[in-house]
Amino acid sequence: MPLGCSDFDLKLFQFAIVAWSLWVCRNKMRMEGKFPKWEILLCDEDRRKLGECRDCVASWTRNFSQKRCTGADAEEIFC
């Protein structure tokens, strides 16, 4: 798939290596708890909105886990 540059296959392969290495490093940082807090780069209003969204999703997951174990059949399967 030539796009007007020489050695396109080699350049695509190099890009894939760099993208993969960044992905692996990001996953490792996230698992070790060293991932940067990107929310500090947001303005105050956007940071507040992000916090509201995070709280909303957290309440959804809490409600889901509580509702999941209601009823006799559900307790046998899920709990």
LINMOPE-V698703 format. One record per run of one state. SS is the DSSP state (H for helix, E for strand, C for the rest). FROM is the first residue (numbers start at 1). TO is the last residue. If there is no record, write none. Layout:
ss: <SS | SS>
from: <FROM | FROM>
to: <TO | TO>
//
This chain:
ss: <C | H | C | H | C | H | C | H | C>
from: <1 | 8 | 33 | 38 | 42 | 44 | 69 | 72 | 79>
to: <7 | 32 | 37 | 41 | 43 | 68 | 71 | 78 | 79>
//
